[in-house]
Amino acid sequence: MAYGSVHSDAGPTTIEVPMTRFSLPQQSHLRRLIAAGAGALLLLLGTGLTMPGSAAAAVPGTTELAYYDVTSPTTTTGALAANLTRTGYDVLEGPLTNGVPILAAEADAQRLRRGGLTVRYAGPLYQPVPASFVAAADTYYGGYHTAAGHEVHNQAVATAHPDLAVLRSIGQSWLKSQSSSAGHNIQALCITKIATGDCALNSSGTKPKFTLMAQMHARELATGELAYKWIDYLVNNYGTNTAVTTLMNTTELWVIPIANPDGVDIVSSNSTRPVSQRKNAHTNGCSGTGLGVDLNRNSSYHWDVNQGTKCSETYPGASAASEPETQGIQSLLSQIYKDTKPAADFSAATTATKGTFLTLHSYAELNIYPYGWTNSLAPNNTDLKTIATAMGKSNGYAVVHGDGGLNYFAPGATDDWIYGTLGVPGYTIEVGPSSSGCSGFFPAYSCMSSFWNLNLPAFLSLANAAARPYPTGS
């Protein structure tokens, strides 16, 4: 396919626009494929998906997605990261010590080299799936759960523990908004020792709220599994673990395990080589994994039209909160949390604020606190950072804000929205390392044990902070 080129403002390097992507079925058919179920989708994608070569190969094939580090002899790494993002490359979170990390096909890496950049192969996208693994109807890639698998789990928990869990439908996926027979409802579980008034869709209850949300970016597999494990940990330990019992007696623990179920359907359509779909399934005229809207750029707080063109990984949508997933999530959070912050960006939320919020992403081993749209300090910076630092002591991840550690700003993100709009402290954990066998979007399922052990204490720390997150008010 034809390539355009963009000349870097920061130097003479010419960056050619990436065009190599997985090819998905024709957009007119996508809705019907997903509505037909994961099995039918897998069958039909088998003939239309341009699959990568062996993940174990030392040199990736021309169209196989892999991780690369990019450096320039004339441009700083920060400026290069911005230029690559603006040009449409999939720039990843993480340190810039080895250059700018990207996910790309070898064909695109070769084009960057022709433009004068140094591009080093950093590792494969996929890890080997154990030969003994047989994908069940609700699992893929060694044990990760499909969107349907999460829905079955949510219902099973609510049914088995009616005194501890309430299941809510909080909105629709994009495909569901187009046809009642397609897509998914967005689900949330409220977990607590249920008393009168608990888990209501209002902020009048007496218990503070902690919400954990996962897999807004569909390809970030570890995040949904951590949400799944968090749900089981809570309901299975009530009455036997003193700390969990106390927490559930005093706090509403909301969980949105899959914020982007249409995207997860696309990802899980191949059980051994998941599709690298980040965005939702909005059919916007783009092909392959270029279709969709980045839900973590689509919130109504500091939405930025310049975040990306339609086919880029960070396309923010046609307008703020344009996507039904965003609308459903914002609606729930606006109902269950009290608004304690003046509208101005740099006016502080009050010390009476209750509640905390966490969204899980991957990867880079970061604990991120507001703001993400600017490097300016949030008005509650002291307390926000104190909580993030406590999380860092639990999981060992770096504590950052703004573009620190991310290589870019993130206007329109959910954690900024809940803090900037409602005053509730919002955090992101970027799960997983930037290198090793457990790095990347598709770590082996065996990595989940270490991810869980590292991050459970951080989840508990943030949940316990919900009662009084701003003790100093600064």
C-alpha positions as CSV (number, residue, x, y, z in Angstrom):
1,M,0.0,0.0,0.0
2,A,1.1,3.6,-0.6
3,Y,3.0,5.4,2.2
4,G,3.0,9.1,2.9
5,S,5.8,10.8,4.8
6,V,5.9,13.4,7.5
7,H,8.9,15.6,8.0
8,S,9.9,15.9,11.7
9,D,9.7,19.5,13.1
10,A,12.6,18.6,15.4
11,G,15.1,17.5,12.8
12,P,15.8,16.4,9.3
13,T,14.6,12.8,9.8
14,T,11.8,11.8,7.5
15,I,9.3,9.4,9.0
16,E,7.1,7.4,6.7
17,V,3.6,6.7,7.7
18,P,3.0,3.1,8.8
19,M,0.3,1.2,6.9
20,T,1.0,-2.5,7.7
21,R,-1.8,-3.8,9.9
22,F,-3.6,-7.0,10.6
23,S,-6.5,-7.2,8.1
24,L,-9.9,-7.9,9.5
25,P,-13.1,-8.8,7.6
26,Q,-14.8,-6.1,5.5
27,Q,-16.4,-3.5,7.9
28,S,-19.9,-4.2,6.6
29,H,-19.5,-7.8,7.9
30,L,-17.8,-7.2,11.2
31,R,-21.0,-6.5,13.2
32,R,-22.6,-9.8,12.0
33,L,-19.4,-11.7,12.7
34,I,-19.1,-10.6,16.3
35,A,-22.9,-11.1,16.8
36,A,-22.6,-14.6,15.5
37,G,-20.3,-15.4,18.4
38,A,-16.6,-16.0,19.0
39,G,-16.6,-19.4,17.3
40,A,-18.0,-18.1,14.0
41,L,-15.8,-15.1,14.2
42,L,-12.7,-17.2,14.5
43,L,-13.8,-19.5,11.6
44,L,-14.3,-16.5,9.3
45,L,-11.3,-14.6,10.4
46,G,-9.2,-17.7,9.6
47,T,-9.5,-16.8,6.0
48,G,-9.3,-13.1,6.2
49,L,-6.7,-12.4,8.8
50,T,-3.1,-11.9,7.8
51,M,-1.4,-13.8,10.5
52,P,2.2,-13.2,11.7
53,G,4.9,-15.8,11.4
54,S,6.4,-17.8,14.3
55,A,6.8,-15.8,17.5
56,A,10.0,-17.8,18.2
57,A,11.7,-16.6,15.0
58,A,14.9,-14.5,15.6
59,V,14.0,-12.2,12.8
60,P,10.3,-11.4,12.3
61,G,8.6,-11.8,9.0
62,T,7.8,-8.7,6.9
63,T,4.2,-8.4,8.2
64,E,4.7,-9.8,11.7
65,L,4.1,-7.4,14.5
66,A,7.0,-7.2,16.9
67,Y,8.6,-4.8,19.4
68,Y,11.3,-2.4,18.3
69,D,13.3,0.5,19.8
70,V,13.9,3.5,17.6
71,T,16.6,6.1,17.8
72,S,17.6,9.1,15.7
73,P,21.0,10.7,15.2
74,T,19.5,14.1,15.0
75,T,16.4,14.2,17.2
76,T,15.9,13.8,21.0
77,T,14.1,10.7,22.1
78,G,11.2,12.8,23.5
79,A,10.7,14.7,20.2
80,L,11.1,11.4,18.2
81,A,8.4,9.8,20.3
82,A,6.1,12.7,19.6
83,N,6.9,12.6,15.9
84,L,6.3,8.9,15.6
85,T,3.0,9.2,17.5
86,R,1.8,12.0,15.3
87,T,2.8,10.1,12.2
88,G,0.7,7.1,13.2
89,Y,3.1,4.7,14.8
90,D,2.1,2.6,17.8
91,V,4.4,4.2,20.4
92,L,4.4,2.3,23.7
93,E,4.8,3.3,27.3
94,G,8.1,2.7,29.0
95,P,11.5,4.1,29.6
96,L,13.4,5.7,26.7
97,T,16.8,4.4,27.7
98,N,17.0,2.1,24.6
99,G,15.1,4.5,22.3
100,V,11.4,5.0,21.6
101,P,9.6,1.6,22.0
102,I,7.1,0.9,19.2
103,L,4.9,-2.0,18.0
104,A,5.3,-2.4,14.3
105,A,5.8,-4.8,11.4
106,E,9.3,-5.4,10.0
107,A,8.2,-3.7,6.8
108,D,7.6,-0.5,8.8
109,A,10.9,-0.9,10.6
110,Q,12.7,-1.1,7.3
111,R,10.9,2.1,6.1
112,L,12.1,3.9,9.3
113,R,15.6,2.7,8.6
114,R,15.5,4.1,5.1
115,G,14.5,7.4,6.6
116,G,17.7,7.5,8.6
117,L,16.6,6.1,11.9
118,T,18.1,3.3,13.9
119,V,15.6,0.5,14.5
120,R,16.5,-2.4,16.8
121,Y,14.4,-5.5,17.1
122,A,13.4,-5.8,20.8
123,G,11.3,-9.0,20.9
124,P,8.3,-10.9,19.6
125,L,4.7,-9.9,20.2
126,Y,3.7,-13.4,21.2
127,Q,4.8,-15.9,23.7
128,P,4.5,-19.6,23.1
129,V,1.3,-21.2,24.2
130,P,1.8,-24.5,26.1
131,A,1.3,-27.4,23.8
132,S,-1.1,-28.9,26.4
133,F,-3.4,-25.9,26.3
134,V,-6.8,-26.6,24.7
135,A,-8.9,-23.4,24.5
136,A,-12.2,-23.8,26.3
137,A,-15.2,-21.9,25.0
138,D,-14.4,-19.0,27.3
139,T,-10.6,-18.9,27.3
140,Y,-7.8,-18.2,24.8
141,Y,-4.0,-17.8,24.6
142,G,-3.2,-20.1,27.5
143,G,-6.0,-19.2,29.8
144,Y,-7.1,-15.6,29.4
145,H,-10.9,-15.2,29.5
146,T,-13.0,-13.9,26.6
147,A,-15.6,-11.2,27.1
148,A,-18.3,-13.9,27.2
149,G,-16.3,-15.8,29.8
150,H,-16.2,-12.7,32.0
151,E,-19.9,-12.2,31.6
152,V,-20.5,-15.8,32.7
153,H,-18.2,-15.3,35.7
154,N,-19.9,-12.0,36.7
155,Q,-23.3,-13.7,36.7
156,A,-22.1,-16.7,38.6
157,V,-20.6,-14.6,41.3
158,A,-23.8,-12.5,41.7
159,T,-25.9,-15.7,41.8
160,A,-23.7,-17.5,44.3
161,H,-23.2,-14.6,46.6
162,P,-26.4,-12.5,46.7
163,D,-25.4,-11.1,50.1
164,L,-22.1,-9.9,48.7
165,A,-22.5,-9.0,45.0
166,V,-24.9,-7.1,42.7
167,L,-24.5,-7.2,38.9
168,R,-25.3,-4.1,37.0
169,S,-25.6,-3.3,33.3
170,I,-24.1,0.2,32.9
171,G,-24.2,0.8,29.2
172,Q,-23.6,-0.7,25.8
173,S,-20.7,-1.5,23.5
174,W,-20.6,0.2,20.2
175,L,-21.9,-2.9,18.3
176,K,-24.7,-3.3,20.8
177,S,-25.7,0.3,20.3
178,Q,-26.1,-0.4,16.6
179,S,-28.0,-3.6,16.9
180,S,-29.7,-5.3,19.9
181,S,-28.5,-8.7,18.6
182,A,-24.9,-7.7,18.4
183,G,-22.2,-6.7,20.8
184,H,-22.4,-6.6,24.6
185,N,-23.8,-4.7,27.6
186,I,-21.0,-3.2,29.7
187,Q,-21.2,-4.9,33.1
188,A,-20.2,-3.8,36.6
189,L,-20.2,-5.8,39.8
190,C,-20.7,-4.1,43.2
191,I,-19.1,-6.2,45.9
192,T,-19.7,-5.4,49.6
193,K,-21.5,-6.9,52.6
194,I,-24.9,-5.7,51.3
195,A,-27.0,-3.6,53.7
196,T,-30.0,-1.4,52.9
197,G,-29.0,1.3,50.3
198,D,-25.8,-0.4,49.2
199,C,-24.9,-0.7,45.5
200,A,-27.6,1.8,44.5
201,L,-27.0,3.9,41.4
202,N,-26.7,7.1,43.5
203,S,-24.2,8.7,45.9
204,S,-26.4,8.8,48.9
205,G,-25.1,5.6,50.5
206,T,-22.9,5.7,53.6
207,K,-20.0,3.6,52.3
208,P,-17.2,5.0,50.3
209,K,-16.6,3.5,46.8
210,F,-13.6,2.0,45.2
211,T,-13.9,1.2,41.5
212,L,-11.4,-1.0,39.5
213,M,-11.8,-1.0,35.7
214,A,-9.9,-3.1,33.2
215,Q,-9.3,-3.9,29.6
216,M,-10.4,-0.6,28.2
217,H,-7.6,-1.2,25.7
218,A,-8.7,-4.6,24.5
219,R,-5.2,-6.0,23.7
220,E,-4.0,-5.5,27.3
221,L,-4.8,-9.0,28.4
222,A,-3.4,-9.0,31.9
223,T,-5.7,-6.3,33.1
224,G,-8.9,-8.2,32.6
225,E,-7.5,-11.3,34.3
226,L,-6.5,-9.2,37.3
227,A,-10.0,-7.9,37.6
228,Y,-11.3,-11.5,37.4
229,K,-9.0,-12.5,40.2
230,W,-9.9,-9.4,42.3
231,I,-13.6,-10.4,42.2
232,D,-12.8,-13.9,43.3
233,Y,-10.4,-12.8,46.0
234,L,-13.0,-10.6,47.6
235,V,-16.0,-12.9,47.6
236,N,-13.9,-16.0,48.5
237,N,-12.2,-14.3,51.5
238,Y,-15.1,-12.6,53.1
239,G,-15.7,-14.0,56.6
240,T,-12.3,-15.8,56.7
241,N,-9.8,-13.0,56.1
242,T,-10.1,-10.2,58.6
243,A,-8.8,-7.4,56.4
244,V,-11.0,-8.3,53.5
245,T,-14.0,-8.7,55.7
246,T,-13.5,-5.3,57.3
247,L,-13.0,-3.7,53.9
248,M,-16.2,-5.3,52.5
249,N,-18.2,-4.3,55.6
250,T,-17.2,-0.7,55.1
251,T,-16.7,-0.1,51.4
252,E,-18.5,-0.6,48.1
253,L,-16.0,-2.3,45.7
254,W,-17.1,-1.8,42.1
255,V,-15.5,-3.8,39.3
256,I,-15.8,-3.2,35.6
257,P,-13.8,-6.2,34.3
258,I,-14.1,-5.5,30.6
259,A,-14.6,-1.9,29.5
260,N,-14.2,-2.7,25.8
261,P,-15.9,-6.1,25.2
262,D,-16.3,-5.6,21.4
263,G,-12.5,-5.1,21.2
264,V,-11.9,-8.1,23.3
265,D,-14.0,-10.2,20.9
266,I,-11.6,-9.1,18.1
267,V,-8.5,-9.8,20.2
268,S,-9.7,-13.3,21.3
269,S,-10.8,-14.3,17.8
270,N,-7.5,-16.2,17.5
271,S,-6.8,-18.4,20.5
272,T,-3.1,-18.7,20.0
273,R,-2.1,-15.4,18.4
274,P,-4.5,-12.7,19.7
275,V,-5.3,-9.8,17.3
276,S,-3.6,-6.5,18.5
277,Q,-6.8,-4.5,18.7
278,R,-6.5,-1.6,21.1
279,K,-9.7,0.4,20.3
280,N,-13.4,-0.4,20.3
281,A,-15.2,-1.8,17.2
282,H,-16.6,1.5,15.8
283,T,-16.6,1.1,12.0
284,N,-15.0,4.3,11.1
285,G,-13.8,3.5,7.6
286,C,-10.4,2.1,8.7
287,S,-9.2,-1.4,8.0
288,G,-7.7,-4.1,10.3
289,T,-6.7,-2.9,13.8
290,G,-7.1,0.7,12.6
291,L,-10.8,0.6,13.1
292,G,-12.4,2.0,16.3
293,V,-11.9,4.7,18.8
294,D,-9.4,4.9,21.7
295,L,-11.7,4.9,24.7
296,N,-8.9,6.2,26.9
297,R,-8.8,9.4,24.8
298,N,-12.6,9.8,24.5
299,S,-13.7,11.1,27.9
300,S,-15.4,14.5,28.1
301,Y,-12.5,16.0,30.1
302,H,-9.8,17.6,28.0
303,W,-10.8,15.7,25.0
304,D,-8.3,16.6,22.2
305,V,-9.2,16.3,18.5
306,N,-5.5,16.3,17.7
307,Q,-4.7,13.1,19.5
308,G,-4.8,11.1,16.3
309,T,-6.4,10.6,12.9
310,K,-9.2,8.0,12.4
311,C,-6.9,5.0,11.8
312,S,-4.3,5.8,14.4
313,E,-4.2,3.9,17.7
314,T,-5.0,7.1,19.7
315,Y,-7.9,8.3,17.6
316,P,-10.1,10.1,20.2
317,G,-13.4,9.8,18.3
318,A,-15.5,12.4,16.5
319,S,-16.3,14.3,19.7
320,A,-15.9,14.1,23.4
321,A,-17.7,11.0,24.9
322,S,-18.9,10.0,21.5
323,E,-18.7,6.3,22.3
324,P,-21.4,4.4,24.1
325,E,-18.8,2.6,26.3
326,T,-17.5,6.0,27.5
327,Q,-21.0,7.3,28.1
328,G,-21.9,4.2,30.2
329,I,-18.8,4.4,32.3
330,Q,-19.1,8.1,32.9
331,S,-22.7,7.7,33.7
332,L,-22.1,5.1,36.4
333,L,-19.2,7.0,38.0
334,S,-21.2,10.2,38.0
335,Q,-24.0,8.5,39.8
336,I,-22.1,6.6,42.5
337,Y,-19.5,9.3,43.4
338,K,-20.3,12.7,44.9
339,D,-18.9,15.7,43.0
340,T,-16.6,17.6,45.4
341,K,-14.4,19.6,43.0
342,P,-15.0,23.0,41.4
343,A,-15.0,23.0,37.7
344,A,-11.7,24.8,37.3
345,D,-8.8,22.5,36.5
346,F,-6.6,23.8,39.3
347,S,-9.3,24.1,42.1
348,A,-8.9,21.5,44.7
349,A,-11.4,18.8,45.7
350,T,-12.5,19.1,49.3
351,T,-11.2,17.1,52.3
352,A,-14.8,15.7,52.5
353,T,-14.2,13.7,49.3
354,K,-14.7,10.0,49.6
355,G,-13.8,7.3,47.1
356,T,-11.0,6.2,44.8
357,F,-10.8,4.9,41.3
358,L,-8.3,2.7,39.4
359,T,-8.0,1.8,35.7
360,L,-5.6,-1.0,34.7
361,H,-3.5,-0.8,31.6
362,S,-0.4,-2.5,30.3
363,Y,2.5,-2.3,30.3
364,A,5.5,-0.4,31.8
365,E,5.4,-1.0,35.6
366,L,4.0,2.5,36.4
367,N,1.6,3.9,39.0
368,I,0.2,7.0,37.4
369,Y,-1.7,9.8,39.2
370,P,-3.4,13.0,37.8
371,Y,-2.9,14.8,35.7
372,G,-2.1,13.0,32.5
373,W,-3.0,15.8,30.1
374,T,-0.3,18.2,31.5
375,N,2.8,18.2,33.5
376,S,1.3,20.9,35.8
377,L,0.6,19.6,39.3
378,A,-3.0,18.9,40.2
379,P,-4.4,21.0,43.1
380,N,-4.6,17.9,45.3
381,N,-1.1,16.8,44.3
382,T,0.3,16.1,47.8
383,D,-2.5,13.7,48.7
384,L,-2.7,12.2,45.2
385,K,1.0,11.4,45.2
386,T,1.0,10.1,48.8
387,I,-1.6,7.4,47.7
388,A,0.4,6.6,44.5
389,T,3.6,6.3,46.6
390,A,1.9,3.8,48.9
391,M,0.8,1.8,45.8
392,G,4.4,1.9,44.6
393,K,5.7,0.5,47.9
394,S,3.3,-2.4,47.3
395,N,4.0,-3.3,43.7
396,G,7.5,-1.7,43.2
397,Y,6.4,0.3,40.2
398,A,7.5,3.8,39.5
399,V,5.2,6.7,40.5
400,V,4.7,9.3,37.7
401,H,2.3,11.9,36.4
402,G,2.0,13.9,33.2
403,D,4.1,12.4,30.4
404,G,6.6,10.9,32.9
405,G,7.4,7.4,31.9
406,L,4.7,7.3,29.2
407,N,6.4,9.1,26.3
408,Y,3.2,11.1,25.7
409,F,0.4,13.0,27.4
410,A,-3.1,11.4,27.6
411,P,-5.8,14.0,27.3
412,G,-9.3,12.5,27.5
413,A,-8.2,9.6,29.8
414,T,-10.6,8.2,32.4
415,D,-8.4,8.8,35.4
416,D,-8.1,12.5,34.6
417,W,-11.9,12.7,33.9
418,I,-12.9,11.3,37.3
419,Y,-10.5,13.6,39.2
420,G,-11.0,16.7,37.0
421,T,-14.8,16.4,36.9
422,L,-15.8,14.8,40.2
423,G,-12.7,15.3,42.4
424,V,-12.3,11.6,43.0
425,P,-8.6,10.5,43.0
426,G,-8.1,8.5,39.8
427,Y,-5.1,6.2,39.1
428,T,-3.7,4.0,36.4
429,I,-1.5,1.0,37.0
430,E,0.5,0.0,33.9
431,V,0.9,-3.8,34.6
432,G,4.0,-5.7,33.5
433,P,7.6,-4.9,32.8
434,S,9.0,-3.3,29.6
435,S,11.3,-6.3,29.1
436,S,11.5,-10.0,30.0
437,G,9.2,-12.9,29.1
438,C,6.3,-11.3,31.0
439,S,6.5,-8.0,29.1
440,G,4.3,-6.7,26.3
441,F,0.6,-6.8,25.6
442,F,0.4,-10.6,25.3
443,P,2.5,-12.1,28.2
444,A,2.3,-15.8,28.8
445,Y,-0.7,-16.7,31.0
446,S,1.8,-18.1,33.6
447,C,2.9,-14.4,34.2
448,M,-0.5,-13.7,35.9
449,S,0.7,-15.2,39.2
450,S,3.5,-12.7,39.6
451,F,1.3,-9.8,38.4
452,W,-1.3,-10.7,40.9
453,N,1.1,-11.1,43.8
454,L,2.6,-7.7,43.0
455,N,-0.6,-5.8,42.5
456,L,-3.0,-7.2,45.1
457,P,-1.4,-5.1,47.9
458,A,-1.7,-2.0,45.7
459,F,-5.4,-2.7,45.0
460,L,-6.0,-3.1,48.8
461,S,-4.1,0.0,49.6
462,L,-6.1,2.1,47.1
463,A,-9.4,0.5,48.3
464,N,-8.6,1.4,51.9
465,A,-7.8,4.9,51.0
466,A,-11.4,5.5,49.7
467,A,-12.6,6.5,53.2
468,R,-10.4,9.6,53.4
469,P,-8.2,10.1,50.3
470,Y,-7.4,13.8,51.0
471,P,-6.4,14.2,54.6
472,T,-4.3,17.3,54.0
473,G,-6.5,18.9,51.3
474,S,-3.5,19.7,49.2
